[in-house]
Amino acid sequence: MNKFKILTDSACDLPFELLEQNDVDVIGLIVNYNGKEYVEDNWKSVDISSYYTSLKEGATPTTSQITPNRFYDYFKPYLEKGMDILYVGFSSSLSGTFSASNVAKGMLQEEFPDREILLVDSMCASAGFGLLVLKAAELKREGYAPAEIAQKLETLKYHINHIFTVDDLNHLKRGGRISGFSATMGTMLSIKPILYMSKEGKLLNIDKIKGRKKSIHALADYLEKGRTEDLTKDVLIAHGNCEEDAALLRNLILEKKLSEDVTVVPLGMVIGAHTGANVINMVFFGKDREETIKKS
């Protein structure tokens, strides 16, 4: 079996140090913020607190997908070293990034016909995407070949549950997720939506909870409903600069013994540009995504 490298992009919201520990290389996505273009670098170039404070105050960063040429330059050095590639990418339903990687693959496959270039569309975002990347690294350590890993990921990705809540409805209004009237009334009544990512990669509202603390408890309830004994070992929580709320959810999960391990990570610039501040995104392997959110 040829040597191979697992590659990903920064929308996975995993600390770069954790990716390095798992022998995964990452390419940074692009955020346009305060008149400058930033390549996402795990909060080295931008202060996380200032960034999310500015979002609360009305800043509207925009994101740009990676071009095929940049993916070409990213992939090529590994192929030149005689390595195969397994790239796990940001959901094609939310970004054109994965499509660009596919174009680059076509260009490189002609130059390196003996190399294997495998692309997996995660159909996930943020820490859910990150969870799939960590699974890929685990399977590599267990000795699976790239094609075997890709095949397993294609099945497992629909068992990654993304359940999240936001504190500021106005950011969802700016993003076109809810109407201005709903945002105004929801804010007045302290309504906090519970959202999830469907198997098609769409973000959908599944519940409305009154009060921030109750919405955090609701996330733990969804984990209890959607977990499985064989798959739910680890939980990832990504947060938009609200460490205390993320810690509350982590403690709830551990107290209820719903997971063996809970890792808390900061939400990145790219995902944060779309969700706003104070989002709490809980992800875990469990039941099929659609089963978890079914009403009893």
C-alpha positions in Angstrom: 0.0 0.0 0.0 1.3 3.4 -0.9 1.8 6.1 1.7 -1.0 8.5 1.9 -1.9 11.8 3.6 -5.3 12.9 5.1 -6.0 16.5 4.2 -8.9 18.8 5.2 -9.9 22.5 5.4 -10.3 24.9 8.3 -14.1 24.7 8.3 -13.7 21.6 10.5 -13.1 24.0 13.4 -10.5 21.7 15.0 -7.4 23.3 16.6 -4.5 23.0 14.2 -2.4 21.4 17.0 -5.0 18.6 17.3 -4.9 18.0 13.5 -1.1 17.9 13.6 -1.3 15.3 16.4 -3.5 13.2 14.1 -1.1 13.6 11.1 -3.7 15.7 9.2 -2.8 18.7 7.2 -5.2 21.6 6.8 -5.8 24.4 4.3 -7.2 27.7 5.6 -10.4 29.1 4.1 -10.8 32.8 3.4 -12.7 35.4 5.4 -13.1 39.1 4.4 -13.3 41.1 7.6 -12.8 44.8 8.4 -11.7 45.5 4.9 -9.0 42.8 4.9 -8.7 39.2 3.6 -7.7 36.6 6.1 -6.7 33.0 5.5 -8.2 31.2 8.5 -5.3 30.2 10.8 -6.8 29.1 14.1 -7.1 32.6 15.6 -3.4 33.6 15.1 -4.2 36.7 13.0 -7.4 37.8 14.6 -8.4 38.1 18.3 -11.4 35.8 18.9 -13.0 38.0 21.5 -12.8 41.1 19.3 -14.1 39.2 16.3 -17.3 37.9 18.0 -17.9 41.2 19.8 -17.9 42.9 16.4 -20.4 40.4 15.1 -22.7 41.2 18.0 -22.3 44.9 17.1 -23.4 44.3 13.5 -20.2 43.4 11.6 -20.9 41.2 8.6 -17.7 39.3 7.5 -18.0 37.4 4.2 -16.3 34.2 3.1 -14.7 33.2 -0.2 -14.2 29.7 -1.4 -10.8 28.3 -2.2 -10.1 28.3 -6.0 -9.3 25.1 -8.0 -5.8 26.5 -8.5 -5.2 26.9 -4.8 -6.3 23.3 -4.3 -4.0 22.3 -7.1 -1.0 23.9 -5.3 -2.1 22.4 -2.0 -2.5 18.8 -3.3 0.5 18.7 -5.7 3.5 18.5 -3.3 2.1 15.3 -1.7 1.7 13.7 -5.1 5.2 14.7 -6.1 6.4 12.8 -3.0 4.7 9.7 -4.2 1.9 9.9 -1.7 -1.8 9.3 -2.3 -4.4 11.8 -1.0 -7.6 11.5 1.0 -9.2 14.9 1.3 -12.2 15.3 3.6 -14.0 18.5 2.8 -16.6 21.0 3.9 -20.2 20.2 2.9 -21.0 20.9 -0.7 -24.4 22.0 0.4 -23.0 25.0 2.2 -20.0 25.9 0.1 -18.4 25.6 -3.3 -15.1 24.6 -1.7 -15.6 20.9 -2.3 -16.5 21.5 -6.0 -13.2 23.4 -6.4 -11.3 20.5 -4.9 -12.9 18.2 -7.4 -11.7 20.4 -10.3 -8.2 20.4 -9.0 -8.4 16.6 -8.7 -9.2 16.4 -12.4 -6.2 18.5 -13.3 -3.8 16.6 -11.1 -5.0 13.1 -12.1 -3.8 13.7 -15.6 -0.3 14.6 -14.3 -0.2 11.8 -11.7 -2.2 8.9 -13.2 -0.6 6.4 -10.8 -1.6 8.3 -7.7 -4.9 7.9 -5.9 -6.8 11.2 -5.1 -9.9 10.5 -3.0 -12.3 13.2 -2.0 -15.0 12.8 0.6 -17.8 15.4 0.8 -18.5 15.4 4.6 -22.0 16.8 4.3 -21.0 18.3 7.7 -19.9 21.6 9.0 -17.8 22.9 11.9 -17.1 20.3 14.6 -19.3 17.7 12.9 -16.9 17.9 10.0 -14.1 17.8 12.5 -15.4 14.6 14.0 -15.4 12.9 10.6 -11.8 14.0 10.1 -10.7 12.5 13.4 -12.5 9.3 12.5 -10.5 9.2 9.2 -7.3 9.6 11.2 -8.3 6.8 13.6 -9.0 4.4 10.7 -5.7 5.2 9.2 -3.9 4.3 12.5 -5.9 1.0 12.5 -4.3 0.2 9.1 -7.2 0.8 6.7 -6.3 1.8 3.1 -7.5 5.2 1.7 -10.3 3.7 -0.4 -11.5 1.7 2.6 -11.5 4.8 4.8 -13.4 6.8 2.2 -16.0 4.1 1.9 -16.5 4.0 5.7 -16.8 7.8 6.0 -19.5 7.9 3.3 -21.7 5.7 5.6 -20.6 7.2 8.9 -21.1 10.9 7.9 -24.9 10.5 8.1 -24.6 9.4 11.7 -22.9 12.6 12.7 -25.6 14.6 14.5 -25.2 18.4 14.6 -27.5 20.0 17.2 -26.9 23.7 18.0 -28.5 26.8 19.4 -27.8 30.6 19.0 -28.3 33.4 21.4 -28.8 36.3 18.9 -31.7 35.9 16.4 -30.7 39.0 14.6 -27.7 37.3 13.0 -30.0 34.6 11.7 -32.2 37.4 10.3 -29.2 39.0 8.5 -28.3 35.6 7.0 -31.9 35.2 5.7 -32.6 32.2 8.0 -35.6 33.9 9.7 -37.8 36.9 9.1 -37.3 40.3 10.7 -40.6 39.9 12.6 -39.6 36.5 14.0 -36.2 37.8 15.1 -37.9 40.8 16.9 -40.5 38.7 18.6 -38.1 36.0 19.5 -35.7 38.4 21.0 -38.5 40.1 23.0 -39.7 36.7 24.3 -36.1 35.3 24.8 -36.8 32.5 22.4 -33.8 30.4 21.5 -34.1 28.2 18.4 -32.6 24.7 18.3 -31.3 23.8 14.8 -29.7 20.8 13.2 -28.1 19.9 9.9 -30.1 17.6 7.7 -28.7 14.7 5.6 -28.9 17.1 2.6 -26.7 19.5 4.5 -29.4 22.1 5.2 -29.7 24.0 8.4 -33.2 23.5 9.8 -35.1 24.8 12.9 -36.4 21.9 15.0 -37.4 23.5 18.3 -37.9 26.7 20.1 -36.9 27.1 23.7 -37.5 30.0 26.1 -34.3 31.0 27.8 -30.6 30.5 27.1 -30.0 28.0 30.0 -33.0 25.9 29.0 -31.8 25.8 25.4 -28.4 24.4 26.6 -30.2 21.7 28.6 -32.2 20.9 25.5 -29.0 20.1 23.6 -28.1 17.5 26.2 -31.6 16.1 25.9 -31.1 15.6 22.1 -27.8 13.9 22.8 -29.6 11.5 25.2 -32.2 10.8 22.5 -29.8 10.4 19.6 -26.8 8.6 21.1 -26.0 4.9 20.6 -23.9 2.6 22.6 -21.7 1.5 19.7 -21.1 5.0 18.1 -21.4 7.7 20.8 -17.9 7.7 22.4 -16.9 11.3 22.0 -18.8 14.6 21.8 -17.4 17.8 20.3 -18.7 21.2 21.3 -17.8 24.2 19.2 -18.7 27.7 20.6 -18.8 31.2 19.4 -16.8 32.8 22.2 -19.1 31.6 25.0 -16.9 29.4 27.1 -19.0 29.4 30.2 -22.1 28.2 28.3 -20.0 25.5 26.5 -18.7 24.4 29.9 -22.2 24.1 31.2 -23.2 21.8 28.4 -20.0 19.7 28.8 -20.7 19.3 32.5 -24.4 18.3 31.8 -23.2 15.6 29.4 -20.6 14.2 31.7 -23.0 14.3 34.8 -25.6 12.3 32.8 -22.8 9.9 31.5 -23.9 10.5 27.9 -20.4 10.3 26.6 -16.9 9.0 27.6 -15.2 12.2 26.5 -16.3 15.8 25.7 -14.0 18.2 23.9 -14.7 21.9 23.7 -13.2 24.0 20.8 -13.8 27.5 19.6 -15.8 28.1 16.5 -13.7 29.3 13.6 -13.9 32.6 11.7 -15.6 31.1 8.6 -18.4 29.3 10.4 -18.8 32.1 12.9 -19.3 34.6 10.0 -22.5 32.7 9.2 -23.8 31.8 12.7 -22.8 34.9 14.8 -21.6 35.0 18.3 -22.6 32.8 21.2 -23.6 29.8 19.1 -23.2 26.4 20.7 -22.8 23.5 18.3 -22.9 20.0 19.8 -21.9 17.1 17.5 -21.7 13.4 18.0 -21.8 10.0 16.3 -25.2 8.3 17.0 -28.4 7.5 15.3 -29.2 8.5 11.7 -29.5 12.3 11.7 -33.2 12.2 10.8 -34.0 9.7 13.6 -32.5 11.9 16.3 -34.8 14.9 15.6 -38.1 12.9 15.1 -40.8 13.8 17.6 -41.6 11.1 20.0 
